[in-house]
């Protein structure tokens, strides 16, 4: 339950992610894990298959949001502490 609450709070901080992600992916921190995260994000939205098809209304969209927040949560965990503090993203 605590993990779900953290992911829910992550959704409300989404406007901080654009500058955070830009700075994270242009920095020298992270190595191969950083590029693997980027490949997973792009691959999930670029490939035509889905866990729950989007035509199933809210459930299809909800699974996309949940997977995106899971990936973003992992990116935040990998980020350097000073970058997390700069954008107030503690996970």
C-alpha positions in Angstrom: 0.0 0.0 0.0 2.9 2.4 0.8 4.3 1.8 -2.7 1.1 2.7 -4.3 0.9 5.9 -2.4 4.4 6.8 -3.4 3.5 6.2 -7.1 0.3 8.3 -6.7 2.4 11.2 -5.3 4.8 10.8 -8.2 2.0 11.5 -10.6 1.3 14.8 -9.0 4.9 15.8 -9.4 5.0 15.2 -13.1 5.7 18.8 -14.1 9.1 18.5 -12.4 10.0 15.5 -14.4 10.7 17.2 -17.7 13.6 19.3 -16.4 14.7 16.5 -14.1 14.8 13.9 -16.9 16.6 16.3 -19.2 19.3 17.0 -16.6 19.5 13.3 -15.7 19.9 12.0 -19.2 22.4 14.7 -20.2 24.5 14.2 -17.1 27.4 11.6 -16.8 25.7 9.8 -13.9 23.8 6.5 -14.3 25.8 4.7 -17.0 24.0 1.8 -18.8 21.0 1.7 -16.4 20.2 5.3 -17.5 20.1 4.3 -21.2 18.2 1.1 -20.4 15.5 3.1 -18.7 15.2 5.4 -21.7 14.9 2.5 -24.0 12.2 0.9 -21.9 10.2 4.2 -21.8 10.4 4.7 -25.6 9.9 1.0 -26.3 6.8 0.8 -24.2 5.1 3.6 -26.0 6.4 2.9 -29.4 5.6 -0.8 -29.7 2.0 -1.7 -30.5 1.3 -4.2 -27.8 0.1 -3.4 -24.4 -0.7 -5.2 -21.1 -4.3 -4.0 -21.2 -5.5 -2.7 -24.6 -6.4 1.0 -24.5 -9.8 0.4 -26.0 -10.9 -1.1 -22.7 -11.5 2.5 -21.4 -10.0 3.6 -18.1 -8.2 0.3 -17.5 -6.2 0.5 -20.6 -5.0 4.0 -19.8 -4.5 3.2 -16.1 -2.0 0.4 -16.9 0.0 2.9 -19.0 0.1 5.4 -16.2 1.1 2.7 -13.7 3.9 1.3 -15.8 5.2 4.9 -16.6 5.2 5.7 -12.9 7.0 2.5 -12.1 9.7 3.3 -14.7 10.0 6.9 -13.5 10.3 5.7 -9.9 13.2 3.5 -10.9 14.9 6.4 -12.7 14.5 8.6 -9.6 16.1 5.9 -7.5 19.1 5.7 -9.8 19.6 9.5 -9.9 22.3 11.2 -7.8 21.1 12.5 -4.5 21.8 16.1 -5.3 19.6 15.9 -8.4 16.8 14.4 -6.4 17.1 17.2 -3.8 17.2 19.8 -6.5 13.8 18.7 -7.9 12.3 17.5 -4.6 11.9 13.9 -5.8 12.7 11.6 -2.8 11.9 7.9 -3.3 
